[in-house]
Amino acid sequence: MEIDFLISTKGKILPVEVKSSPKVGYADARSIESFMKHRHSLVPLGIVVYSGREIVEIRKNIWGIPDWLLFVGL
């Protein structure tokens, strides 16, 4: 299993998976969930960036975030 990015700040870690698909599902968050289980105190949530339109909760505390939202306001 692998995770595309790990962002560390203020003693916490944010795992980020990136998908080119316009939809995300349960399987897309498998690596993040495994990572969170082993480091639960450091990893309160994870995100899967994808090319869709909605913010969706894929698994507990793992959210699908549309890629275009990352650039709003730039």
N, C-alpha and C positions, 0 to 999 in steps of 0.2 A: 504494500500500500504506500501511496505517496500523496503529498499535499503540495499544491503549486507554490503557495507563499505562506510564510509565517511572519506576522507583524507583531513586534514586541514593543510595549510601551507601559510605563508605570507598573512594572511587575506582572503584567498580564500578557497573554499571547492570543492573537486573533488568527486562526487558521483560515486560509482563503483558497478555494478551489475555483478554477475558471473553466467554463464550458462554452462551446460555440453554439450550442443548441438553443432554439427558442423556447424549449420546455425543460424543466428539471423535475426529477423524481427522487424517490426514496433511495435508490441505489447510488445516486450522484453524491450523497452525503456520507457514504459508508466510511471512507478514510477519515473524514473529520470527526465523526462520532467515535471511532476507535481512538483517535488521538485525544479527544476530550475525556474519555473514560479513564485514561491512564494519567491525566494531568488535570483532573477536575478543578482543583483550587486555582490553577493558573489560567484556565481557559473557560470563561463564562459563556461564550457563544462562538459560532462559526458562521461563515458565509460562503455561498456558492454564487459567483458572478456568472450571469448567463445573458443571452441576447433576447430575452422575453420582455414582457411589459408589466408584470405584476411582482410585488414583494410577496413571497409565499414562505410559510414555515414548512420545511421539508421533513425535518425530524425535530425532536425537542431541542430548542435553542440553536437550531441550525436553519438559517434563512437563505432563500434564493433572492438575490438582488439583481435587478436588470442593470446591464452594463451602462446604459445611457444615464442612469441616476448618479453614477460616479463623477460625471462631468457637468452636471447642472451647475450653472453659475460661473463656469469658466469662461 
